[in-house]
Structures are given as structure tokens and as C-alpha cells.
Amino acid sequence: MPIHDYRCNTCQAEFELLVRSSTVPACPQCASTALDRLVSLTAPQGTSKATIAAGRRAAAKEGHFSHYSAAERAKARG
């Protein structure tokens, strides 16, 4: 089952979905099936400290803290 990137034509949300060939993908925010499949990056674009920090800031902005340590979660929320 491949992971595809999508953009919703209704609410403009961008997201990834693990999709089976028999599944019709739907937007997780508005449940619309009017989606555009985006070109996905095949590999991480770098592992520099700045790139990692930018990724963590973006994840924190969206509320994703599951891969942070307890100290990092407290610092990001504070």
C-alpha cells in the first residue's frame, strides 16, 4: 500500500494517506473526495540541524509532539 500526498480541492488541506487500490481517498478535515494527488518527495532533503529544527517547528505548529522527548515538548509548548 503506497503513501500518497494529496491536496483537497474543497478546503485546500494537504495531507498524506496510505491508500489501497480499492480505496477512494477522502480529506481528513472535510471528508471531500475531490482531491489532487501531489508529487511526493522520495527522500529527506537533508539532515542538517536547521532542517531538523524547521521540521520540528512545523510539526509543533500542527500539534504533532509524539516524537519529541518530554523536555522538548515542554520547551515547544512554552
MOZIUR-V723604 format. One record per residue. RES is the residue in one letter. PSI is psi as a letter, one per 40 degrees, with the letter a starting at -180 (999 if undefined). Layout:
res=RES psi=PSI
res=RES psi=PSI
This chain:
res=M psi=h
res=P psi=i
res=I psi=h
res=H psi=i
res=D psi=h
res=Y psi=i
res=R psi=h
res=C psi=h
res=N psi=e
res=T psi=d
res=C psi=e
res=Q psi=e
res=A psi=i
res=E psi=h
res=F psi=i
res=E psi=i
res=L psi=i
res=L psi=h
res=V psi=h
res=R psi=i
res=S psi=d
res=S psi=e
res=T psi=h
res=V psi=h
res=P psi=i
res=A psi=i
res=C psi=h
res=P psi=e
res=Q psi=d
res=C psi=e
res=A psi=e
res=S psi=i
res=T psi=e
res=A psi=g
res=L psi=i
res=D psi=h
res=R psi=h
res=L psi=i
res=V psi=h
res=S psi=i
res=L psi=i
res=T psi=e
res=A psi=i
res=P psi=i
res=Q psi=e
res=G psi=i
res=T psi=f
res=S psi=i
res=K psi=d
res=A psi=d
res=T psi=d
res=I psi=d
res=A psi=d
res=A psi=d
res=G psi=d
res=R psi=d
res=R psi=d
res=A psi=d
res=A psi=d
res=A psi=d
res=K psi=d
res=E psi=e
res=G psi=e
res=H psi=h
res=F psi=e
res=S psi=d
res=H psi=e
res=Y psi=i
res=S psi=i
res=A psi=d
res=A psi=d
res=E psi=d
res=R psi=d
res=A psi=d
res=K psi=d
res=A psi=d
res=R psi=d
res=G psi=999
